Amino acid sequence: MKLSIKLFCLILLTVAGLRTDALAQSNELIRKYTESINAGIPVEIEGDLIHSTNLLPEFYFENQFQRVWTRNLQSSFLEIIKTANRHGLNPADYHYRVLDSLYKDPVESQSTSAELLFTDAFLMYASHFLNGKLNPEEVEGEWQAVRREGNAKSFLKQCLVEGDFERQFEQLEPESQSYRGLVESLVKYREIRKAGGWSVLEAGETLKPGMTGARVEALKKRLMVEGYFNLELEANNEYTPQLAEAVKSFQQHHGLEVDGNVGKQTLAMLNVPVQEKIAKIKANLERFRWINKDLGSHYVLVNIADYTMKVFKDDTLSYQQTVVVGKPYRKTPVFSDTMTYFVLNPYWTVPPTILFNDVLPEVKKNVGYLQTKNMKVLRGNEEVSAESVDWNSLSRSNFPYTIRQDPGPANALGAVKFMFPNKYNIYIHDTPSRELFNRPDRAFSSGCVRLNKPLNFVNYLLNDLPEWNEEKIQEVLKSGKDKTIMLKKPLNVHILYLTAWYDENGLQFRNDVYQRDAAVIDALEEGAPGME
């Protein structure tokens, strides 16, 4: 039967009217949900809690409660969150199971439930790349390094305009070689775990070149699993020079003493289970998501867990050396600031923590302690005789003096200090305690960062100070008088804590000297994701 043009048009108008009514009802339902979420009422949709309690209502208020998720956009975003585990994140945190089920039903995929859950998942996932899933100050204490910044709601609007979700999300990822390398390493170590991981090596005497036996054979198999040794070339039980080189490579990649022997520390690191290494990689992927993309064109990066200071210029490593950092009970804080000058022959004003925990108890026992340390007592700008002070009456709440150490060979800051004034009273400096740099673990300071070769760093900085040279620096040092030298171009300083990263030498692991990994790992495993 043929329809008349008039009847056909009437049917079209009726269908269009029904569709308009359905959309209007959907928009009204979005409004009701949005208002409840905005009022602080916990809202569950399809059994999943809505987490974007600020950004989601803002988005729909600004969008007049209009729907935005077409099936094409849903398909594209589902592919993105399906691979969240590549970044150490869990797709389940982003409603993946429910969204996948809704999408498979063409009708349900256009429901209000799907609309709101897709928006919530998008805002969460984007936020975790823009700001990190966790708040670093909650899981690592006082964490004040430069943070990544961005607004997931603005990013959603941008993606809706651009349309290419995959490309947009790729641009959110940290751009560093370390992050990309950790993502690839996570895949590798998951494959190792799937294949059964590695066997625990038996304890015993230190394994060295020239030895033979079952423990040596087991060592070769263990190193083969991580790719440090090719067992096909040496399928025997001899500790050969080739095996020693493989051990050295393992030690270098784990911050151990590089001697080619398997002693207690190397054995302990070899016996770390593959699951722990996977968890460490995931924790440090999260740390990289906390860090601002732009660290500066010329910056200093101190990695506390690696005991190193590296200087980067135009994204290229231009200088590095080893450092000593704070003891586990006097941790070097994680923060960013700007180095503006350095001081030759510095005085050392004893900071409060050291003053009341270390110096004052010693002075109360023997006032001569100050003289042996070349320290002076000041009240304001006036020097006070140490013998005239009633030390036993003084305490943290009652101490009207300043203790200052004069420049000299015994000065705690050595010949030079590099200043980036900050609330922690932390700086980079020389030290008279040279012997500590011979140790692989170097957490011995009271919080400041001590340089192994500070005058080499001075010479590096002289590249931007043509009016100074090594000869003039030595003249000032010999004079014994303090001298401040301003930098023409300030340097950004970033003091970070990374226990796994990827660099030009490959994947690196370090000992968790401040025992911070566990809190990050546990928080990442929690089901309810955080939001900025």
C-alpha positions as CSV (number, residue, x, y, z in Angstrom):
1,M,0.0,0.0,0.0
2,K,1.4,3.4,-1.0
3,L,1.3,6.3,1.5
4,S,0.2,9.7,0.4
5,I,2.8,12.5,0.7
6,K,0.5,14.1,3.2
7,L,0.3,11.0,5.4
8,F,4.0,10.4,5.2
9,C,4.8,13.9,6.4
10,L,2.3,13.5,9.2
11,I,4.1,10.4,10.4
12,L,7.5,12.1,10.2
13,L,6.2,15.0,12.3
14,T,4.8,12.6,14.8
15,V,8.1,10.7,15.1
16,A,10.0,13.9,15.4
17,G,7.6,15.1,18.1
18,L,8.1,11.9,20.0
19,R,11.9,12.2,19.7
20,T,11.7,15.8,20.9
21,D,9.6,14.8,23.9
22,A,12.0,11.9,24.7
23,L,15.0,14.3,24.6
24,A,13.2,16.8,26.7
25,Q,12.4,14.1,29.3
26,S,16.1,13.0,29.2
27,N,17.3,16.5,29.7
28,E,14.9,16.9,32.7
29,L,16.2,13.7,34.2
30,I,19.8,14.9,33.7
31,R,18.8,18.1,35.5
32,K,17.3,16.2,38.4
33,Y,20.4,14.0,38.8
34,T,22.7,17.0,38.4
35,E,20.9,19.0,41.1
36,S,21.1,16.0,43.5
37,I,24.8,15.6,42.9
38,N,25.4,19.3,43.3
39,A,23.5,19.2,46.6
40,G,26.0,16.7,48.0
41,I,23.6,13.7,47.8
42,P,25.5,10.5,47.0
43,V,24.1,9.3,43.6
44,E,24.4,5.8,42.3
45,I,23.6,4.9,38.7
46,E,23.5,1.3,37.6
47,G,25.2,0.4,40.9
48,D,28.2,2.8,40.4
49,L,28.7,5.9,42.5
50,I,29.2,9.2,40.7
51,H,32.5,10.7,41.8
52,S,32.8,13.9,39.8
53,T,30.6,15.8,42.3
54,N,31.9,19.2,41.4
55,L,32.9,19.1,37.7
56,L,29.9,17.0,36.4
57,P,27.2,19.4,37.8
58,E,29.2,22.4,36.5
59,F,29.4,20.8,33.0
60,Y,25.7,20.1,32.7
61,F,24.7,23.5,34.2
62,E,26.8,25.2,31.6
63,N,25.5,22.9,28.9
64,Q,21.9,23.4,29.8
65,F,21.5,19.7,30.6
66,Q,22.0,18.7,26.9
67,R,23.2,15.2,26.0
68,V,26.7,15.0,24.5
69,W,27.6,11.3,24.1
70,T,27.0,9.9,20.7
71,R,27.7,6.2,20.1
72,N,30.9,7.1,18.1
73,L,32.2,9.1,21.1
74,Q,31.3,6.3,23.5
75,S,33.1,3.7,21.4
76,S,36.2,5.9,21.2
77,F,36.3,6.6,24.9
78,L,35.7,2.9,25.9
79,E,38.8,2.0,23.9
80,I,40.8,4.5,25.8
81,I,39.7,3.4,29.3
82,K,40.1,-0.2,28.4
83,T,43.8,0.4,28.2
84,A,44.0,2.3,31.5
85,N,46.0,-0.5,33.0
86,R,48.9,0.3,30.7
87,H,49.3,3.4,32.8
88,G,49.0,1.5,36.1
89,L,45.4,2.6,36.5
90,N,42.3,0.3,36.8
91,P,39.6,0.4,34.1
92,A,37.1,-0.6,36.8
93,D,37.6,2.8,38.5
94,Y,36.0,4.4,35.4
95,H,32.8,2.4,35.2
96,Y,34.2,0.3,32.4
97,R,32.1,-2.8,33.1
98,V,28.8,-0.9,33.3
99,L,29.6,1.4,30.3
100,D,30.6,-1.5,28.1
101,S,27.3,-3.3,29.0
102,L,25.3,-0.2,28.3
103,Y,27.1,0.5,25.0
104,K,26.4,-3.0,23.7
105,D,22.7,-2.2,23.8
106,P,22.0,0.6,21.2
107,V,18.9,1.8,23.2
108,E,20.6,1.7,26.6
109,S,23.7,3.4,25.2
110,Q,21.5,6.5,24.7
111,S,19.9,6.4,28.1
112,T,20.4,9.1,30.8
113,S,22.3,6.5,32.8
114,A,24.9,6.0,30.0
115,E,25.1,9.8,29.5
116,L,26.0,10.6,33.1
117,L,28.3,7.6,33.6
118,F,30.3,8.4,30.5
119,T,30.7,12.0,31.6
120,D,31.7,10.9,35.1
121,A,34.2,8.4,33.8
122,F,35.7,10.9,31.3
123,L,36.1,13.6,34.0
124,M,37.8,11.1,36.4
125,Y,40.2,9.7,33.9
126,A,41.2,13.1,32.5
127,S,41.6,14.4,36.0
128,H,44.0,11.5,36.9
129,F,46.2,12.5,34.0
130,L,45.9,16.2,34.6
131,N,46.5,16.1,38.3
132,G,47.2,12.5,39.4
133,K,44.8,10.0,40.8
134,L,46.1,10.7,44.3
135,N,46.8,13.8,46.3
136,P,50.5,13.6,47.0
137,E,50.3,15.5,50.2
138,E,48.0,12.9,51.6
139,V,50.1,9.9,50.7
140,E,53.6,11.3,50.9
141,G,53.4,14.0,53.6
142,E,54.5,17.5,52.7
143,W,54.8,17.4,48.9
144,Q,55.3,20.8,47.4
145,A,57.0,20.2,44.0
146,V,55.4,21.9,41.0
147,R,52.1,20.2,40.2
148,R,50.5,19.5,36.9
149,E,47.6,21.8,36.3
150,G,44.5,21.4,34.2
151,N,40.7,21.2,34.4
152,A,39.0,18.0,33.3
153,K,35.8,19.9,32.5
154,S,37.6,22.2,30.1
155,F,39.3,19.2,28.6
156,L,36.0,17.5,28.0
157,K,34.7,20.5,26.2
158,Q,37.8,20.7,24.1
159,C,37.5,17.0,23.1
160,L,33.9,17.4,22.2
161,V,34.9,20.1,19.8
162,E,38.0,18.4,18.4
163,G,36.3,14.9,18.3
164,D,39.6,12.9,18.3
165,F,39.6,11.6,21.8
166,E,42.6,9.3,21.3
167,R,44.9,12.1,20.2
168,Q,43.7,14.4,22.9
169,F,44.4,11.9,25.6
170,E,47.8,11.1,24.3
171,Q,48.6,14.8,24.8
172,L,47.7,14.5,28.4
173,E,50.3,11.9,29.2
174,P,53.6,13.1,30.7
175,E,56.0,13.8,27.9
176,S,59.1,12.6,29.6
177,Q,61.2,9.6,28.4
178,S,60.9,8.3,31.9
179,Y,57.1,8.0,31.8
180,R,57.0,6.4,28.4
181,G,59.7,4.0,29.4
182,L,57.9,3.0,32.6
183,V,54.7,2.3,30.5
184,E,56.7,0.0,28.3
185,S,58.4,-1.6,31.3
186,L,55.1,-2.3,33.0
187,V,54.0,-4.4,30.0
188,K,57.3,-6.3,30.1
189,Y,57.1,-7.1,33.8
190,R,53.5,-8.1,33.6
191,E,54.6,-10.6,30.9
192,I,57.3,-11.9,33.2
193,R,54.7,-12.3,36.0
194,K,52.4,-14.2,33.6
195,A,55.3,-16.5,32.7
196,G,55.9,-17.3,36.4
197,G,58.3,-14.7,37.5
198,W,61.7,-15.8,38.9
199,S,62.8,-18.2,41.6
200,V,64.3,-17.1,44.9
201,L,68.0,-17.5,45.1
202,E,69.4,-19.3,48.1
203,A,71.4,-17.4,50.7
204,G,75.1,-18.4,51.2
205,E,78.6,-17.0,50.8
206,T,79.1,-14.1,48.4
207,L,79.2,-15.3,44.8
208,K,82.2,-14.2,42.9
209,P,83.9,-14.8,39.5
210,G,85.6,-18.2,39.4
211,M,83.1,-20.0,41.6
212,T,80.9,-22.9,40.3
213,G,77.9,-24.7,41.5
214,A,74.1,-24.8,41.6
215,R,73.8,-21.3,43.1
216,V,75.8,-19.9,40.1
217,E,73.6,-21.7,37.7
218,A,70.5,-20.4,39.4
219,L,71.9,-16.9,39.3
220,K,72.2,-17.1,35.5
221,K,68.6,-18.2,35.2
222,R,67.5,-15.4,37.4
223,L,69.3,-12.7,35.4
224,M,68.1,-14.2,32.2
225,V,64.5,-13.6,33.1
226,E,65.0,-9.8,33.4
227,G,67.2,-9.7,30.3
228,Y,70.5,-9.1,31.9
229,F,72.1,-12.4,30.8
230,N,71.9,-14.7,27.8
231,L,71.7,-18.2,29.1
232,E,72.0,-19.8,25.7
233,L,75.6,-18.6,25.4
234,E,76.6,-19.9,28.8
235,A,74.5,-22.8,29.9
236,N,76.8,-23.9,32.6
237,N,77.4,-23.4,36.4
238,E,80.6,-21.3,36.1
239,Y,80.9,-17.7,37.4
240,T,82.4,-16.3,34.2
241,P,83.6,-12.7,33.4
242,Q,80.4,-12.5,31.3
243,L,78.2,-13.3,34.3
244,A,80.1,-10.7,36.4
245,E,79.4,-8.1,33.7
246,A,75.7,-9.0,33.9
247,V,75.7,-8.7,37.7
248,K,77.4,-5.3,37.3
249,S,74.6,-4.2,34.9
250,F,72.0,-5.4,37.4
251,Q,73.7,-3.5,40.2
252,Q,73.9,-0.3,38.1
253,H,70.2,-0.4,37.4
254,H,69.4,-0.9,41.0
255,G,71.7,1.7,42.7
256,L,73.9,-0.9,44.3
257,E,77.7,-1.0,44.7
258,V,79.0,-2.1,41.3
259,D,81.5,-4.9,42.0
260,G,80.2,-7.8,40.0
261,N,79.8,-9.9,43.2
262,V,76.5,-11.1,44.7
263,G,76.6,-10.2,48.3
264,K,73.8,-9.7,50.8
265,Q,72.4,-6.4,49.2
266,T,72.6,-7.7,45.6
267,L,71.0,-11.0,46.7
268,A,68.2,-9.2,48.4
269,M,67.5,-7.1,45.4
270,L,67.6,-10.1,43.1
271,N,65.0,-11.8,45.3
272,V,62.5,-8.9,45.1
273,P,59.4,-10.5,43.6
274,V,58.2,-9.4,40.2
275,Q,54.9,-8.3,41.7
276,E,56.8,-5.8,43.9
277,K,58.6,-4.4,40.9
278,I,55.3,-4.0,39.0
279,A,53.8,-2.2,42.0
280,K,56.9,0.1,42.2
281,I,56.5,1.0,38.5
282,K,52.8,1.8,39.0
283,A,53.7,4.0,42.0
284,N,56.2,6.0,40.0
285,L,53.9,6.4,37.0
286,E,51.6,8.1,39.4
287,R,54.4,10.3,40.7
288,F,55.2,11.4,37.2
289,R,51.5,12.3,36.8
290,W,51.9,14.7,39.7
291,I,54.8,16.6,38.2
292,N,54.3,19.6,36.0
293,K,55.1,19.1,32.3
294,D,57.2,22.3,32.2
295,L,60.1,22.1,34.7
296,G,61.8,25.0,32.9
297,S,64.3,25.3,30.1
298,H,67.2,25.1,32.5
299,Y,66.7,23.3,35.8
300,V,68.2,21.3,38.6
301,L,66.6,17.9,39.5
302,V,67.6,16.2,42.7
303,N,66.2,12.6,43.0
304,I,66.4,11.9,46.7
305,A,66.1,8.1,46.2
306,D,68.9,8.1,43.6
307,Y,71.2,10.3,45.6
308,T,71.9,12.4,42.5
309,M,71.7,15.9,41.3
310,K,71.2,16.4,37.5
311,V,71.0,19.6,35.6
312,F,69.0,19.8,32.3
313,K,69.2,22.4,29.7
314,D,66.7,22.4,26.8
315,D,65.7,18.8,27.8
316,T,69.3,17.6,27.6
317,L,71.4,16.4,30.6
318,S,74.2,18.9,30.9
319,Y,75.7,18.2,34.3
320,Q,75.4,15.7,37.2
321,Q,77.0,14.5,40.3
322,T,76.2,12.4,43.4
323,V,74.7,13.9,46.6
324,V,74.0,13.1,50.2
325,V,70.3,13.6,51.3
326,G,68.4,13.7,54.6
327,K,68.3,10.8,57.0
328,P,65.0,8.8,57.1
329,Y,64.1,10.6,60.3
330,R,65.1,14.0,58.9
331,K,63.8,13.7,55.4
332,T,64.7,16.0,52.6
333,P,61.3,17.5,51.6
334,V,59.9,17.2,48.0
335,F,59.5,20.7,46.7
336,S,60.3,23.2,43.9
337,D,61.9,26.6,44.1
338,T,64.3,28.9,42.3
339,M,68.1,29.2,42.7
340,T,69.1,32.8,42.5
341,Y,72.6,33.0,44.0
342,F,75.4,31.1,45.7
343,V,77.7,32.0,48.6
344,L,81.4,31.3,48.9
345,N,82.8,30.9,52.4
346,P,79.3,30.8,53.9
347,Y,78.4,31.3,57.5
348,W,76.1,28.7,58.8
349,T,73.1,29.8,60.9
350,V,72.1,26.6,62.8
351,P,68.5,25.8,61.8
352,P,65.9,25.1,64.6
353,T,65.8,21.3,64.2
354,I,69.5,20.9,64.5
355,L,69.8,23.6,67.1
356,F,67.4,22.1,69.6
357,N,67.9,18.4,68.8
358,D,71.7,18.4,68.5
359,V,73.5,21.6,69.4
360,L,71.7,22.8,72.6
361,P,72.0,19.4,74.4
362,E,75.7,19.3,73.7
363,V,76.2,22.9,74.9
364,K,74.3,22.1,78.1
365,K,76.8,19.3,78.7
366,N,79.9,21.4,77.8
367,V,79.8,25.0,76.8
368,G,83.2,24.5,75.1
369,Y,81.4,22.6,72.4
370,L,80.7,25.9,70.6
371,Q,84.4,26.8,70.5
372,T,85.4,23.5,69.1
373,K,82.8,23.9,66.3
374,N,83.8,27.5,65.6
375,M,80.3,28.7,66.6
376,K,79.3,32.1,67.9
377,V,76.3,33.1,70.0
378,L,74.4,36.2,68.7
379,R,71.6,38.2,70.1
380,G,70.4,40.3,67.3
381,N,73.6,41.4,65.5
382,E,75.6,41.5,68.7
383,E,78.0,38.6,69.7
384,V,77.4,37.3,73.2
385,S,79.9,35.4,75.4
386,A,78.9,31.7,75.5
387,E,80.1,31.6,79.1
388,S,77.7,34.4,80.1
389,V,74.6,32.5,79.1
390,D,72.6,30.3,81.5
391,W,72.2,27.4,79.0
392,N,70.2,25.2,81.4
393,S,67.4,27.7,81.5
394,L,66.9,27.7,77.7
395,S,64.5,25.7,75.7
396,R,62.8,25.7,72.3
397,S,60.1,28.1,73.6
398,N,62.7,30.3,75.4
399,F,65.7,30.9,73.2
400,P,66.5,34.6,72.4
401,Y,69.8,33.7,70.6
402,T,71.1,32.7,67.2
403,I,74.0,30.2,66.9
404,R,76.2,30.8,63.8
405,Q,79.2,28.9,62.6
406,D,82.0,30.9,61.0
407,P,83.4,30.0,57.6
408,G,86.3,27.6,57.6
409,P,87.3,24.0,57.0
410,A,84.9,22.7,59.7
411,N,81.9,24.7,58.5
412,A,78.9,22.4,58.0
413,L,78.3,24.0,54.6
414,G,81.9,23.7,53.4
415,A,83.2,26.1,50.9
416,V,79.9,27.0,49.1
417,K,76.2,27.0,49.4
418,F,73.7,27.3,46.6
419,M,70.6,29.2,47.6
420,F,67.0,28.9,46.6
421,P,65.3,30.5,49.6
422,N,62.4,28.3,50.9
423,K,60.3,27.7,54.0
424,Y,62.2,24.4,54.8
425,N,65.6,26.1,55.2
426,I,66.9,23.5,52.7
427,Y,69.7,24.2,50.3
428,I,72.4,22.5,48.3
429,H,75.9,22.8,49.7
430,D,79.4,21.5,50.2
431,T,80.4,19.4,53.2
432,P,83.6,18.5,55.1
433,S,82.3,14.9,55.4
434,R,83.7,13.6,52.1
435,E,83.9,9.9,53.2
436,L,80.1,9.5,53.0
437,F,80.1,9.8,49.2
438,N,81.9,6.5,48.9
439,R,78.8,4.6,50.0
440,P,75.9,3.5,47.7
441,D,73.3,4.6,50.2
442,R,73.7,8.2,51.2
443,A,70.9,9.4,53.4
444,F,73.0,11.0,56.2
445,S,72.2,14.7,56.3
446,S,69.8,16.6,58.4
447,G,67.7,17.5,55.3
448,C,69.9,19.6,53.1
449,V,71.5,18.2,49.9
450,R,75.3,17.9,50.1
451,L,77.3,17.9,46.9
452,N,80.2,15.6,46.2
453,K,82.0,18.1,44.0
454,P,80.5,21.5,44.7
455,L,83.2,23.6,43.1
456,N,82.6,21.7,39.8
457,F,79.0,22.9,40.0
458,V,80.3,26.5,40.6
459,N,82.4,26.2,37.5
460,Y,79.3,25.0,35.6
461,L,77.4,28.0,36.7
462,L,80.2,30.3,35.7
463,N,79.3,29.7,32.0
464,D,76.6,32.3,32.5
465,L,78.8,34.6,34.6
466,P,81.5,35.9,32.3
467,E,82.8,38.4,34.9
468,W,83.9,35.4,37.0
469,N,86.4,32.6,36.4
470,E,88.0,29.8,38.4
471,E,90.9,32.0,39.4
472,K,88.7,34.7,41.0
473,I,86.7,32.0,42.8
474,Q,89.9,30.6,44.3
475,E,91.0,34.1,45.4
476,V,87.7,34.5,47.3
477,L,87.9,31.1,48.9
478,K,91.5,31.7,50.1
479,S,90.4,35.0,51.6
480,G,88.1,33.2,54.0
481,K,85.5,36.0,53.6
482,D,81.9,35.2,52.6
483,K,80.9,36.4,49.1
484,T,77.5,36.3,47.5
485,I,77.4,35.8,43.7
486,M,74.1,36.4,42.0
487,L,73.0,34.3,39.0
488,K,72.1,36.2,35.9
489,K,69.6,33.6,35.0
490,P,67.8,31.9,37.9
491,L,67.6,28.1,37.9
492,N,64.5,26.1,38.7
493,V,65.2,23.5,41.4
494,H,63.1,20.4,41.7
495,I,63.7,18.0,44.6
496,L,61.8,14.9,43.9
497,Y,61.4,11.3,45.1
498,L,61.4,8.6,42.4
499,T,62.2,5.0,43.1
500,A,61.7,3.8,39.5
501,W,62.2,5.7,36.2
502,Y,63.5,5.2,32.7
503,D,66.5,7.0,31.2
504,E,69.1,6.6,28.5
505,N,70.5,3.6,30.3
506,G,67.1,1.8,30.6
507,L,64.8,1.0,33.5
508,Q,66.1,2.1,36.9
509,F,65.0,0.9,40.3
510,R,66.1,2.3,43.7
511,N,65.7,1.4,47.3
512,D,62.7,3.1,48.9
513,V,64.8,4.9,51.5
514,Y,61.9,6.9,53.0
515,Q,59.4,4.0,52.9
516,R,57.0,5.9,50.8
517,D,56.1,3.5,48.0
518,A,53.7,1.4,50.1
519,A,51.3,4.3,50.8
520,V,51.1,5.2,47.1
521,I,50.6,1.6,46.1
522,D,47.9,1.0,48.6
523,A,46.1,4.2,47.7
524,L,46.2,3.4,44.0
525,E,44.5,0.0,44.7
526,E,41.6,1.6,46.5
527,G,38.4,1.4,44.5
528,A,37.1,4.9,44.9
529,P,39.3,7.2,42.7
530,G,40.2,10.6,43.9
531,M,39.2,13.8,42.1
532,E,40.9,17.3,42.0
